[in-house]
C-alpha cells in the first residue's frame, strides 16, 4: 500500500483537517483526491499552492518479510521484571 507525506501545509477541503509539512496523508482517501494532491495544479486550489504538489508518495523501506523475530532466549534476557 502506498504512503503519502505532506509537502505543503494545507487544510483538506473534504475533512477540514489541517496537515503540516511532514505529516502522513491517509492512503485510504479517495483516489481522485490523492491524484489531485499529487498534481501541481488543480482547479479551485489556493494560488499559494498552485504549481506545487501538496503531497508526495513515499516508499516504505522496511521489509516485514525479513524482520528478525526474537528467540525465547533473547526475550528472556531482555525481560527485566522481577519475580518474587
Backbone atoms as SQL, in Angstrom:
CREATE TABLE atoms (id INTEGER PRIMARY KEY, chain TEXT, resi INTEGER, resn TEXT, atom TEXT, x REAL, y REAL, z REAL);
INSERT INTO atoms VALUES
  (1, 'A', 1, 'UNK', 'N', 0.835, -1.174, 0.000),
  (2, 'A', 1, 'UNK', 'CA', 0.000, 0.000, 0.000),
  (3, 'A', 1, 'UNK', 'C', 0.883, 1.242, 0.000),
  (4, 'A', 2, 'UNK', 'N', 0.500, 2.208, -0.778),
  (5, 'A', 2, 'UNK', 'CA', 1.266, 3.450, -0.879),
  (6, 'A', 2, 'UNK', 'C', 1.067, 4.310, 0.354),
  (7, 'A', 3, 'UNK', 'N', 2.082, 5.098, 0.655),
  (8, 'A', 3, 'UNK', 'CA', 2.004, 6.068, 1.738),
  (9, 'A', 3, 'UNK', 'C', 2.293, 7.437, 1.143),
  (10, 'A', 4, 'UNK', 'N', 1.703, 8.471, 1.747),
  (11, 'A', 4, 'UNK', 'CA', 1.854, 9.823, 1.238),
  (12, 'A', 4, 'UNK', 'C', 2.262, 10.764, 2.354),
  (13, 'A', 5, 'UNK', 'N', 3.224, 11.636, 2.043),
  (14, 'A', 5, 'UNK', 'CA', 3.713, 12.608, 3.010),
  (15, 'A', 5, 'UNK', 'C', 3.361, 14.006, 2.526),
  (16, 'A', 6, 'UNK', 'N', 2.959, 14.865, 3.452),
  (17, 'A', 6, 'UNK', 'CA', 2.564, 16.233, 3.133),
  (18, 'A', 6, 'UNK', 'C', 3.813, 17.070, 2.857),
  (19, 'A', 7, 'UNK', 'N', 3.789, 17.767, 1.720),
  (20, 'A', 7, 'UNK', 'CA', 4.920, 18.600, 1.312),
  (21, 'A', 7, 'UNK', 'C', 4.630, 20.096, 1.508),
  (22, 'A', 8, 'UNK', 'N', 3.340, 20.456, 1.509),
  (23, 'A', 8, 'UNK', 'CA', 2.913, 21.842, 1.688),
  (24, 'A', 8, 'UNK', 'C', 1.782, 21.860, 2.704),
  (25, 'A', 9, 'UNK', 'N', 1.865, 22.725, 3.699),
  (26, 'A', 9, 'UNK', 'CA', 0.803, 22.815, 4.693),
  (27, 'A', 9, 'UNK', 'C', -0.505, 23.182, 3.989),
  (28, 'A', 10, 'UNK', 'N', -1.574, 22.471, 4.345),
  (29, 'A', 10, 'UNK', 'CA', -2.872, 22.761, 3.736),
  (30, 'A', 10, 'UNK', 'C', -3.996, 22.266, 4.628),
  (31, 'A', 11, 'UNK', 'N', -5.191, 22.793, 4.352),
  (32, 'A', 11, 'UNK', 'CA', -6.394, 22.312, 5.025),
  (33, 'A', 11, 'UNK', 'C', -7.191, 21.521, 4.012),
  (34, 'A', 12, 'UNK', 'N', -7.489, 20.276, 4.342),
  (35, 'A', 12, 'UNK', 'CA', -8.213, 19.387, 3.439),
  (36, 'A', 12, 'UNK', 'C', -9.648, 19.881, 3.287),
  (37, 'A', 13, 'UNK', 'N', -10.038, 20.142, 2.056),
  (38, 'A', 13, 'UNK', 'CA', -11.381, 20.666, 1.812),
  (39, 'A', 13, 'UNK', 'C', -12.458, 19.629, 2.118),
  (40, 'A', 14, 'UNK', 'N', -12.115, 18.351, 2.059),
  (41, 'A', 14, 'UNK', 'CA', -13.097, 17.299, 2.315),
  (42, 'A', 14, 'UNK', 'C', -13.332, 17.059, 3.797),
  (43, 'A', 15, 'UNK', 'N', -12.278, 17.131, 4.600),
  (44, 'A', 15, 'UNK', 'CA', -12.392, 16.809, 6.020),
  (45, 'A', 15, 'UNK', 'C', -12.256, 18.014, 6.943),
  (46, 'A', 16, 'UNK', 'N', -11.655, 19.092, 6.430),
  (47, 'A', 16, 'UNK', 'CA', -11.425, 20.275, 7.251),
  (48, 'A', 16, 'UNK', 'C', -10.177, 20.165, 8.119),
  (49, 'A', 17, 'UNK', 'N', -9.507, 19.013, 8.066),
  (50, 'A', 17, 'UNK', 'CA', -8.303, 18.801, 8.872),
  (51, 'A', 17, 'UNK', 'C', -7.120, 19.543, 8.256),
  (52, 'A', 18, 'UNK', 'N', -6.305, 20.158, 9.117),
  (53, 'A', 18, 'UNK', 'CA', -5.097, 20.839, 8.662),
  (54, 'A', 18, 'UNK', 'C', -3.921, 19.872, 8.750),
  (55, 'A', 19, 'UNK', 'N', -3.171, 19.781, 7.664),
  (56, 'A', 19, 'UNK', 'CA', -1.981, 18.934, 7.600),
  (57, 'A', 19, 'UNK', 'C', -0.745, 19.818, 7.533),
  (58, 'A', 20, 'UNK', 'N', 0.243, 19.501, 8.350),
  (59, 'A', 20, 'UNK', 'CA', 1.507, 20.229, 8.349),
  (60, 'A', 20, 'UNK', 'C', 2.538, 19.474, 7.519),
  (61, 'A', 21, 'UNK', 'N', 3.580, 20.167, 7.118),
  (62, 'A', 21, 'UNK', 'CA', 4.659, 19.547, 6.352),
  (63, 'A', 21, 'UNK', 'C', 5.235, 18.388, 7.163),
  (64, 'A', 22, 'UNK', 'N', 5.372, 17.242, 6.513),
  (65, 'A', 22, 'UNK', 'CA', 5.913, 16.056, 7.163),
  (66, 'A', 22, 'UNK', 'C', 4.852, 15.096, 7.672),
  (67, 'A', 23, 'UNK', 'N', 3.604, 15.567, 7.803),
  (68, 'A', 23, 'UNK', 'CA', 2.526, 14.678, 8.236),
  (69, 'A', 23, 'UNK', 'C', 2.280, 13.607, 7.177),
  (70, 'A', 24, 'UNK', 'N', 1.716, 12.488, 7.598),
  (71, 'A', 24, 'UNK', 'CA', 1.287, 11.465, 6.649),
  (72, 'A', 24, 'UNK', 'C', -0.150, 11.735, 6.256),
  (73, 'A', 25, 'UNK', 'N', -0.419, 11.651, 4.967),
  (74, 'A', 25, 'UNK', 'CA', -1.780, 11.817, 4.463),
  (75, 'A', 25, 'UNK', 'C', -2.394, 10.431, 4.332),
  (76, 'A', 26, 'UNK', 'N', -3.633, 10.252, 4.773),
  (77, 'A', 26, 'UNK', 'CA', -4.238, 8.918, 4.776),
  (78, 'A', 26, 'UNK', 'C', -4.292, 8.294, 3.381),
  (79, 'A', 27, 'UNK', 'N', -3.755, 7.104, 3.266),
  (80, 'A', 27, 'UNK', 'CA', -3.724, 6.426, 1.972),
  (81, 'A', 27, 'UNK', 'C', -5.066, 5.808, 1.623),
  (82, 'A', 28, 'UNK', 'N', -6.004, 5.811, 2.564),
  (83, 'A', 28, 'UNK', 'CA', -7.325, 5.267, 2.275),
  (84, 'A', 28, 'UNK', 'C', -8.278, 6.344, 1.745),
  (85, 'A', 29, 'UNK', 'N', -7.765, 7.522, 1.419),
  (86, 'A', 29, 'UNK', 'CA', -8.578, 8.586, 0.838),
  (87, 'A', 29, 'UNK', 'C', -8.967, 8.218, -0.593),
  (88, 'A', 30, 'UNK', 'N', -9.935, 8.935, -1.128),
  (89, 'A', 30, 'UNK', 'CA', -10.390, 8.665, -2.494),
  (90, 'A', 30, 'UNK', 'C', -9.239, 8.858, -3.478),
  (91, 'A', 31, 'UNK', 'N', -9.194, 7.980, -4.485),
  (92, 'A', 31, 'UNK', 'CA', -8.117, 8.033, -5.483),
  (93, 'A', 31, 'UNK', 'C', -8.074, 9.385, -6.194),
  (94, 'A', 32, 'UNK', 'N', -9.236, 9.955, -6.505),
  (95, 'A', 32, 'UNK', 'CA', -9.271, 11.249, -7.182),
  (96, 'A', 32, 'UNK', 'C', -8.673, 12.351, -6.310),
  (97, 'A', 33, 'UNK', 'N', -8.927, 12.262, -5.012),
  (98, 'A', 33, 'UNK', 'CA', -8.395, 13.270, -4.094),
  (99, 'A', 33, 'UNK', 'C', -6.877, 13.166, -4.014),
  (100, 'A', 34, 'UNK', 'N', -6.359, 11.958, -3.904),
  (101, 'A', 34, 'UNK', 'CA', -4.907, 11.756, -3.853),
  (102, 'A', 34, 'UNK', 'C', -4.266, 12.226, -5.148),
  (103, 'A', 35, 'UNK', 'N', -4.882, 11.906, -6.269),
  (104, 'A', 35, 'UNK', 'CA', -4.349, 12.331, -7.568),
  (105, 'A', 35, 'UNK', 'C', -4.294, 13.861, -7.657),
  (106, 'A', 36, 'UNK', 'N', -5.323, 14.531, -7.159),
  (107, 'A', 36, 'UNK', 'CA', -5.350, 15.998, -7.188),
  (108, 'A', 36, 'UNK', 'C', -4.250, 16.585, -6.312),
  (109, 'A', 37, 'UNK', 'N', -4.008, 15.982, -5.156),
  (110, 'A', 37, 'UNK', 'CA', -2.979, 16.496, -4.251),
  (111, 'A', 37, 'UNK', 'C', -1.569, 16.190, -4.746),
  (112, 'A', 38, 'UNK', 'N', -1.424, 15.095, -5.503),
  (113, 'A', 38, 'UNK', 'CA', -0.117, 14.766, -6.085),
  (114, 'A', 38, 'UNK', 'C', 0.228, 15.683, -7.253),
  (115, 'A', 39, 'UNK', 'N', -0.790, 16.202, -7.920),
  (116, 'A', 39, 'UNK', 'CA', -0.587, 17.070, -9.079),
  (117, 'A', 39, 'UNK', 'C', -0.126, 18.460, -8.677),
  (118, 'A', 40, 'UNK', 'N', 0.417, 19.176, -9.656),
  (119, 'A', 40, 'UNK', 'CA', 0.917, 20.513, -9.378),
  (120, 'A', 40, 'UNK', 'C', -0.158, 21.584, -9.484),
  (121, 'A', 41, 'UNK', 'N', -1.198, 21.329, -10.221),
  (122, 'A', 41, 'UNK', 'CA', -2.295, 22.288, -10.358),
  (123, 'A', 41, 'UNK', 'C', -3.611, 21.557, -10.245),
  (124, 'A', 42, 'UNK', 'N', -4.576, 22.233, -9.657),
  (125, 'A', 42, 'UNK', 'CA', -5.901, 21.661, -9.509),
  (126, 'A', 42, 'UNK', 'C', -6.889, 22.817, -9.462),
  (127, 'A', 43, 'UNK', 'N', -7.973, 22.674, -10.183),
  (128, 'A', 43, 'UNK', 'CA', -8.988, 23.724, -10.215),
  (129, 'A', 43, 'UNK', 'C', -9.502, 23.989, -8.791),
  (130, 'A', 44, 'UNK', 'N', -9.524, 25.231, -8.411),
  (131, 'A', 44, 'UNK', 'CA', -10.000, 25.611, -7.095),
  (132, 'A', 44, 'UNK', 'C', -8.913, 25.666, -6.039),
  (133, 'A', 45, 'UNK', 'N', -7.695, 25.305, -6.391),
  (134, 'A', 45, 'UNK', 'CA', -6.592, 25.340, -5.422),
  (135, 'A', 45, 'UNK', 'C', -6.189, 26.780, -5.149),
  (136, 'A', 46, 'UNK', 'N', -5.880, 27.056, -3.896),
  (137, 'A', 46, 'UNK', 'CA', -5.411, 28.376, -3.500),
  (138, 'A', 46, 'UNK', 'C', -4.176, 28.734, -4.321),
  (139, 'A', 47, 'UNK', 'N', -4.066, 29.979, -4.735),
  (140, 'A', 47, 'UNK', 'CA', -2.956, 30.398, -5.595),
  (141, 'A', 47, 'UNK', 'C', -1.590, 30.186, -4.934),
  (142, 'A', 48, 'UNK', 'N', -1.527, 30.213, -3.608),
  (143, 'A', 48, 'UNK', 'CA', -0.252, 29.998, -2.916),
  (144, 'A', 48, 'UNK', 'C', 0.235, 28.557, -3.067),
  (145, 'A', 49, 'UNK', 'N', -0.682, 27.634, -3.359),
  (146, 'A', 49, 'UNK', 'CA', -0.321, 26.225, -3.517),
  (147, 'A', 49, 'UNK', 'C', -0.258, 25.806, -4.978),
  (148, 'A', 50, 'UNK', 'N', -0.597, 26.704, -5.872),
  (149, 'A', 50, 'UNK', 'CA', -0.588, 26.395, -7.297),
  (150, 'A', 50, 'UNK', 'C', 0.843, 26.181, -7.792),
  (151, 'A', 51, 'UNK', 'N', 1.009, 25.175, -8.630),
  (152, 'A', 51, 'UNK', 'CA', 2.324, 24.883, -9.186),
  (153, 'A', 51, 'UNK', 'C', 3.177, 23.999, -8.302),
  (154, 'A', 52, 'UNK', 'N', 2.613, 23.503, -7.223),
  (155, 'A', 52, 'UNK', 'CA', 3.355, 22.654, -6.289),
  (156, 'A', 52, 'UNK', 'C', 2.518, 21.422, -5.962),
  (157, 'A', 53, 'UNK', 'N', 3.178, 20.291, -5.845),
  (158, 'A', 53, 'UNK', 'CA', 2.494, 19.101, -5.342),
  (159, 'A', 53, 'UNK', 'C', 2.313, 19.282, -3.841),
  (160, 'A', 54, 'UNK', 'N', 1.133, 18.939, -3.334),
  (161, 'A', 54, 'UNK', 'CA', 0.856, 19.119, -1.913),
  (162, 'A', 54, 'UNK', 'C', 1.301, 17.904, -1.109),
  (163, 'A', 55, 'UNK', 'N', 1.189, 16.728, -1.712),
  (164, 'A', 55, 'UNK', 'CA', 1.668, 15.501, -1.073),
  (165, 'A', 55, 'UNK', 'C', 2.586, 14.778, -2.047),
  (166, 'A', 56, 'UNK', 'N', 3.395, 13.882, -1.524),
  (167, 'A', 56, 'UNK', 'CA', 4.221, 13.045, -2.393),
  (168, 'A', 56, 'UNK', 'C', 4.162, 11.617, -1.881),
  (169, 'A', 57, 'UNK', 'N', 4.302, 10.681, -2.803),
  (170, 'A', 57, 'UNK', 'CA', 4.301, 9.271, -2.435),
  (171, 'A', 57, 'UNK', 'C', 5.661, 8.921, -1.856),
  (172, 'A', 58, 'UNK', 'N', 5.643, 8.210, -0.748),
  (173, 'A', 58, 'UNK', 'CA', 6.905, 7.788, -0.141),
  (174, 'A', 58, 'UNK', 'C', 6.996, 6.275, -0.221),
  (175, 'A', 59, 'UNK', 'N', 8.223, 5.812, -0.333),
  (176, 'A', 59, 'UNK', 'CA', 8.424, 4.370, -0.407),
  (177, 'A', 59, 'UNK', 'C', 8.714, 3.831, 0.968),
  (178, 'A', 60, 'UNK', 'N', 8.179, 2.677, 1.248),
  (179, 'A', 60, 'UNK', 'CA', 8.389, 2.026, 2.539),
  (180, 'A', 60, 'UNK', 'C', 9.649, 1.185, 2.437),
  (181, 'A', 61, 'UNK', 'N', 10.660, 1.555, 3.199),
  (182, 'A', 61, 'UNK', 'CA', 11.939, 0.849, 3.119),
  (183, 'A', 61, 'UNK', 'C', 12.001, -0.349, 4.043),
  (184, 'A', 62, 'UNK', 'N', 11.012, -0.506, 4.907),
  (185, 'A', 62, 'UNK', 'CA', 11.034, -1.663, 5.808),
  (186, 'A', 62, 'UNK', 'C', 10.468, -2.875, 5.091),
  (187, 'A', 63, 'UNK', 'N', 11.156, -3.982, 5.205),
  (188, 'A', 63, 'UNK', 'CA', 10.721, -5.229, 4.590),
  (189, 'A', 63, 'UNK', 'C', 10.293, -6.165, 5.711),
  (190, 'A', 64, 'UNK', 'N', 8.991, -6.262, 5.917),
  (191, 'A', 64, 'UNK', 'CA', 8.487, -7.047, 7.041),
  (192, 'A', 64, 'UNK', 'C', 8.740, -8.537, 6.872),
  (193, 'A', 65, 'UNK', 'N', 8.956, -8.994, 5.648),
  (194, 'A', 65, 'UNK', 'CA', 9.193, -10.422, 5.451),
  (195, 'A', 65, 'UNK', 'C', 10.566, -10.841, 5.977),
  (196, 'A', 66, 'UNK', 'N', 11.481, -9.892, 6.130),
  (197, 'A', 66, 'UNK', 'CA', 12.817, -10.208, 6.598),
  (198, 'A', 66, 'UNK', 'C', 13.058, -9.725, 8.027),
  (199, 'A', 67, 'UNK', 'N', 12.001, -9.294, 8.700),
  (200, 'A', 67, 'UNK', 'CA', 12.143, -8.821, 10.071),
  (201, 'A', 67, 'UNK', 'C', 12.519, -9.977, 10.980),
  (202, 'A', 68, 'UNK', 'N', 13.556, -9.783, 11.773),
  (203, 'A', 68, 'UNK', 'CA', 14.039, -10.823, 12.671),
  (204, 'A', 68, 'UNK', 'C', 13.080, -10.967, 13.844),
  (205, 'A', 69, 'UNK', 'N', 12.710, -12.182, 14.132),
  (206, 'A', 69, 'UNK', 'CA', 11.865, -12.447, 15.286),
  (207, 'A', 69, 'UNK', 'C', 12.767, -12.817, 16.457),
  (208, 'A', 70, 'UNK', 'N', 12.423, -12.311, 17.627),
  (209, 'A', 70, 'UNK', 'CA', 13.215, -12.589, 18.824),
  (210, 'A', 70, 'UNK', 'C', 13.016, -14.033, 19.257),
  (211, 'A', 71, 'UNK', 'N', 14.094, -14.658, 19.615),
  (212, 'A', 71, 'UNK', 'CA', 14.012, -16.026, 20.130),
  (213, 'A', 71, 'UNK', 'C', 13.604, -15.974, 21.593),
  (214, 'A', 72, 'UNK', 'N', 13.186, -17.119, 22.135),
  (215, 'A', 72, 'UNK', 'CA', 12.799, -17.171, 23.541),
  (216, 'A', 72, 'UNK', 'C', 13.958, -16.749, 24.430),
  (217, 'A', 73, 'UNK', 'N', 15.161, -17.152, 24.069),
  (218, 'A', 73, 'UNK', 'CA', 16.340, -16.816, 24.859),
  (219, 'A', 73, 'UNK', 'C', 16.552, -15.300, 24.888),
  (220, 'A', 74, 'UNK', 'N', 16.387, -14.628, 23.722),
  (221, 'A', 74, 'UNK', 'CA', 16.550, -13.181, 23.665),
  (222, 'A', 74, 'UNK', 'C', 15.472, -12.477, 24.473),
  (223, 'A', 75, 'UNK', 'N', 14.247, -12.964, 24.394),
  (224, 'A', 75, 'UNK', 'CA', 13.157, -12.354, 25.141),
  (225, 'A', 75, 'UNK', 'C', 13.410, -12.478, 26.633),
  (226, 'A', 76, 'UNK', 'N', 13.851, -13.655, 27.070),
  (227, 'A', 76, 'UNK', 'CA', 14.123, -13.879, 28.482),
  (228, 'A', 76, 'UNK', 'C', 15.245, -12.952, 28.960),
  (229, 'A', 77, 'UNK', 'N', 16.263, -12.758, 28.145),
  (230, 'A', 77, 'UNK', 'CA', 17.388, -11.898, 28.523),
  (231, 'A', 77, 'UNK', 'C', 16.947, -10.445, 28.631),
  (232, 'A', 78, 'UNK', 'N', 15.977, -10.026, 27.824),
  (233, 'A', 78, 'UNK', 'CA', 15.502, -8.651, 27.851),
  (234, 'A', 78, 'UNK', 'C', 14.440, -8.423, 28.916),
  (235, 'A', 79, 'UNK', 'N', 13.902, -9.466, 29.496),
  (236, 'A', 79, 'UNK', 'CA', 12.839, -9.355, 30.496),
  (237, 'A', 79, 'UNK', 'C', 13.446, -8.945, 31.826),
  (238, 'A', 80, 'UNK', 'N', 13.239, -7.677, 32.186),
  (239, 'A', 80, 'UNK', 'CA', 13.841, -7.202, 33.426),
  (240, 'A', 80, 'UNK', 'C', 12.830, -7.101, 34.571),
  (241, 'A', 81, 'UNK', 'N', 11.713, -7.800, 34.425),
  (242, 'A', 81, 'UNK', 'CA', 10.735, -7.792, 35.507),
  (243, 'A', 81, 'UNK', 'C', 11.234, -8.690, 36.635),
  (244, 'A', 82, 'UNK', 'N', 10.908, -8.293, 37.832),
  (245, 'A', 82, 'UNK', 'CA', 11.343, -9.098, 38.981),
  (246, 'A', 82, 'UNK', 'C', 10.241, -10.058, 39.374),
  (247, 'A', 83, 'UNK', 'N', 10.638, -11.206, 39.834),
  (248, 'A', 83, 'UNK', 'CA', 9.662, -12.210, 40.284),
  (249, 'A', 83, 'UNK', 'C', 9.986, -12.565, 41.725),
  (250, 'A', 84, 'UNK', 'N', 8.973, -12.640, 42.538),
  (251, 'A', 84, 'UNK', 'CA', 9.175, -12.988, 43.945),
  (252, 'A', 84, 'UNK', 'C', 8.868, -14.442, 44.208);
